[in-house]
């Protein structure tokens, strides 16, 4: 099978466009991490200032009858507020780029040269067309966004930036059939994720109406997974109340479900849940700061 020049150019354009989105996504992610690093440094400096400034505040108030807060403290607070604003803006960009990538992934091509196959042991190995390779960074980022591991493994087919391996196949036609089915399953998986975006605003309105749901989703966004009791401790809820609220988020009237229960009885956000929280913080960035402030002591205890 030979691609004509027009088809090749079209594939190159699609791969280039995805590459540009991936570059923006990585740049935005790095900038967020950089800003978070700066914020942690200033927080540490601020915490060291506070004890000394407590004494200074008393002196300014009692001896000099002046405003309590010293200029150094104010400067640090202003710096923290500025960085938090930057992080919020970057997170909005990050969410928008991520959304664009997911929608592009629904129909993103796999330019595999099915005419040439090699055999390594019991496996069939294919490569991409020349000059149409999906580099490792691109594919690694794409699978990361949909919470898969690299190299991407679907049934007996493994996709990497270098090659496509069909496990336990020594028949070319059967191996090609496996690749086609794997790509179909992958696109169905991505399509289901994209549908979460289409329903997300309706789900968001329901979340905002319940402080329990909102608190649980924000808490699970801060941690990889937590038990209902730990969630309850963080949100000042009874363990049973926290459990019931988590369980309600797995019922059919929340579809796709924003949380899931793990085998170890901990609770964790699904991809839909992460999309939902990102949308929440995009529309209401003040909730992120307020949540941290209201739960700072508890959060530190679990960090």
PAMINU-172812 format. One record per residue (C-alpha): x, y, z. Coordinates in steps of 0.5 Angstrom, whole numbers, plus 500, padded with zeros to 3 digits. Example, Ala and Ser with C-alpha at 12.3 -4.5 7.8 and 13.67 -1.06 7.14 Angstrom:
525491516
527498514
END
This chain:
500500500
503507498
501513500
500519495
504526496
497529498
496524503
503524506
502532506
496531510
499526515
505531516
500537517
496533523
502530526
505537526
499541529
499535534
506537536
505544536
499543541
504538545
510543546
505548548
502543553
509541556
511549556
505550560
506545565
513547566
511554567
506552573
511547576
516553576
511558579
509553584
516552586
517560587
511560591
514554596
520558597
516565598
512561603
518558607
521565607
514568610
513563615
520565618
518572618
512571622
515570628
519576628
514580626
509578631
514581636
515587631
507588630
507589638
512594638
509598632
502598635
504599643
510603642
509607636
502607635
503605628
500600623
502593625
504589619
511591617
513592610
517586609
510582610
506585606
511585600
511577601
504577601
503581595
508576592
504570594
498573591
501575584
504568583
497565585
494569580
499567575
498559577
491560576
492563569
497558567
492553569
486555565
491555559
493548561
486546561
484549554
490546551
489539554
482539552
484541545
489535545
484530547
479532541
485532536
486525539
479522537
481522530
489522530
492518525
497512526
502512520
504505520
507502514
503495514
507493508
514492512
514487518
519484522
519478527
522478533
521472537
514470537
512478536
510482529
514488529
512494524
514501523
512508522
512511515
519515514
518522516
512520519
514518526
510519532
516521537
516519544
515525547
509526543
506519544
508519551
504526553
498524549
498517553
499521559
493526558
488520558
492516564
495511560
502508561
507509556
509505551
501505550
499498550
492496548
490488548
496485545
499491541
504496544
505503541
512506542
515512538
520507535
515501533
509498534
509491537
504485536
505480541
505473539
503474532
507471526
502472521
502479518
494479516
492477523
497482526
494488522
488486524
490486531
493493530
486496527
482493533
487496538
486503534
479502534
479501542
483507543
479512539
473509543
476510549
478517547
471519545
468517551
473522555
471527550
464526552
466528559
467535556
461535553
457534559
462537564
458544565
451540567
455536572
459542575
452546577
450540581
457540584
457547586
450546589
453541594
459543599
460536600
461534593
465540592
470539598
471531596
473533589
478538591
481534596
482528592
485533586
490534592
492527593
492521589
487517593
484517600
480513605
473516606
475517614
481521611
477525607
472526613
478528617
480533612
473536611
470536618
465530616
463524619
467518616
460515614
457522611
464522607
463515604
456516602
457522599
463519595
459513593
453517591
458520586
459513583
451512581
448512575
446519575
453521575
455519568
461518567
462517574
467523577
470518582
472511583
473506589
479502589
481495591
484498597
477501599
480508598
477513593
480516587
478521581
477518575
479522568
472525568
473527576
479531574
476534568
471536573
475539578
479543572
473546570
471548577
477552578
477555571
471558572
472559580
479560581
478563588
475556590
482553590
485558594
480558599
480551600
487551601
486556606
480553610
484546610
491548611
492545617
489539615
493538609
499539612
498533616
497529610
502531606
END
